[in-house]
Amino acid sequence: MHQLNLAIDLFLAGDSLASLTLAGAAEDIPAGLCRAAGKPVAADAIADYHEKDVDPAEPAEKRRRVIFTVLNRARNTAKHADRPNENTVEVEQIHPLQMIMGAVPMCAHLGLMPSAQMDKMGVWIHGRPEAFQ
């Protein structure tokens, strides 16, 4: 949860790139723990929801792969910025926000108490209706 708290601090300070890389890791950890415990995983729920948005003629596995590619595009671009064809990294505020919003409920599923940073993030989100779009 330490990575998630740091990601939230960086996000609230306006550092979207650093927040994205930490939030991505912070989302992966509870996702693995939730999967192992048979609890809901945020990315799977998002993929299930958006499966209807991908060409139904494609096999189910490919549809999910397309969704995960879109979900992880910003994080993967930041991770692989050393590749010759990726010499710039553009991170919008929504990218780390999505990762944080996926990680927080999984922490709750695991029985972790909300941190002060999570509470601050909740206040930030509820003050911005566009975060729910």
VMD Tcl script that draws the C-alpha trace (Angstrom):
set ca {
  {0.00 0.00 0.00}
  {3.04 2.25 0.40}
  {3.45 2.52 -3.38}
  {-0.21 3.46 -3.74}
  {0.08 6.14 -1.08}
  {3.15 7.59 -2.80}
  {1.38 7.45 -6.18}
  {-1.53 9.40 -4.68}
  {0.81 11.98 -3.14}
  {2.55 12.46 -6.51}
  {-0.79 12.62 -8.33}
  {-2.15 15.28 -5.99}
  {1.12 17.22 -6.40}
  {0.58 17.21 -10.18}
  {3.31 14.72 -11.17}
  {1.34 12.51 -13.54}
  {4.32 10.60 -14.95}
  {5.83 9.54 -11.62}
  {2.36 8.88 -10.26}
  {1.55 6.67 -13.25}
  {4.58 4.43 -12.83}
  {3.99 3.97 -9.11}
  {0.21 3.61 -9.50}
  {0.76 0.91 -12.12}
  {2.88 -1.11 -9.72}
  {0.47 -0.31 -6.90}
  {-2.40 -1.69 -8.97}
  {-0.52 -4.88 -9.90}
  {0.19 -5.89 -6.30}
  {-3.39 -5.93 -4.97}
  {-4.55 -7.41 -8.31}
  {-2.32 -10.44 -7.76}
  {-3.41 -10.77 -4.14}
  {-7.08 -10.43 -5.09}
  {-6.72 -13.02 -7.86}
  {-5.08 -15.45 -5.43}
  {-7.83 -14.85 -2.85}
  {-10.65 -15.20 -5.40}
  {-11.65 -11.55 -4.98}
  {-12.60 -9.10 -7.75}
  {-9.77 -7.60 -9.81}
  {-10.38 -4.08 -11.11}
  {-8.83 -4.56 -14.56}
  {-10.89 -7.71 -15.15}
  {-14.10 -5.89 -14.24}
  {-13.18 -3.03 -16.60}
  {-12.38 -5.51 -19.38}
  {-15.69 -7.30 -18.82}
  {-17.55 -4.00 -19.02}
  {-15.81 -2.85 -22.23}
  {-15.88 -6.17 -24.05}
  {-18.99 -4.96 -25.86}
  {-16.95 -2.07 -27.32}
  {-14.64 -4.39 -29.26}
  {-15.55 -6.07 -32.56}
  {-17.72 -9.07 -31.59}
  {-16.37 -10.98 -34.60}
  {-13.02 -11.22 -32.83}
  {-12.39 -14.16 -30.48}
  {-12.99 -13.38 -26.79}
  {-9.28 -13.66 -25.94}
  {-8.35 -11.10 -28.60}
  {-11.11 -8.72 -27.46}
  {-9.72 -8.79 -23.91}
  {-6.17 -8.31 -25.21}
  {-7.32 -5.20 -27.11}
  {-8.94 -3.79 -23.96}
  {-5.87 -4.44 -21.82}
  {-3.66 -2.84 -24.48}
  {-5.76 0.32 -24.27}
  {-5.87 0.24 -20.45}
  {-2.10 -0.13 -20.17}
  {-0.97 2.01 -23.12}
  {0.22 5.03 -21.09}
  {1.96 2.91 -18.47}
  {3.69 0.77 -21.10}
  {4.73 3.84 -23.09}
  {6.36 5.29 -19.98}
  {8.05 1.97 -19.16}
  {9.44 1.56 -22.68}
  {10.38 5.16 -23.47}
  {13.92 4.01 -24.24}
  {12.80 2.40 -27.48}
  {13.86 4.30 -30.62}
  {10.30 4.81 -31.86}
  {9.11 6.15 -28.49}
  {11.15 9.28 -27.81}
  {8.41 11.23 -26.04}
  {6.10 10.32 -23.22}
  {2.81 12.11 -22.83}
  {0.90 11.33 -19.67}
  {-2.45 12.89 -19.00}
  {-3.93 13.17 -15.53}
  {-6.51 10.51 -16.36}
  {-3.85 7.81 -16.80}
  {-2.59 7.59 -13.20}
  {-6.11 8.36 -11.98}
  {-7.40 5.18 -13.65}
  {-4.68 3.09 -12.01}
  {-5.30 4.63 -8.59}
  {-9.06 4.18 -8.90}
  {-8.47 0.53 -9.73}
  {-6.06 -0.09 -6.86}
  {-8.05 1.52 -4.04}
  {-11.12 -0.76 -4.17}
  {-8.91 -3.84 -4.44}
  {-7.18 -2.77 -1.22}
  {-10.63 -2.59 0.38}
  {-11.45 -6.10 -0.95}
  {-8.29 -7.27 0.82}
  {-9.48 -5.78 4.10}
  {-6.97 -2.93 4.22}
  {-8.07 0.22 5.98}
  {-8.12 3.39 3.85}
  {-5.03 5.53 4.31}
  {-4.99 9.30 4.77}
  {-3.85 9.56 1.13}
  {-6.82 7.48 -0.04}
  {-9.13 9.79 1.90}
  {-7.50 12.85 0.26}
  {-7.87 11.19 -3.13}
  {-11.56 10.59 -2.46}
  {-12.05 14.26 -1.62}
  {-10.17 15.25 -4.80}
  {-12.27 12.92 -6.97}
  {-15.60 13.96 -5.50}
  {-14.68 17.60 -6.15}
  {-14.28 16.87 -9.85}
  {-17.36 15.56 -11.65}
  {-15.26 14.93 -14.78}
  {-13.46 12.15 -12.90}
  {-16.65 10.09 -13.19}
  {-16.94 10.39 -16.97}
}
mol new
graphics top color blue
foreach p $ca { graphics top sphere $p radius 0.5 }
foreach p [lrange $ca 0 end-1] q [lrange $ca 1 end] { graphics top cylinder $p $q radius 0.2 }
display resetview
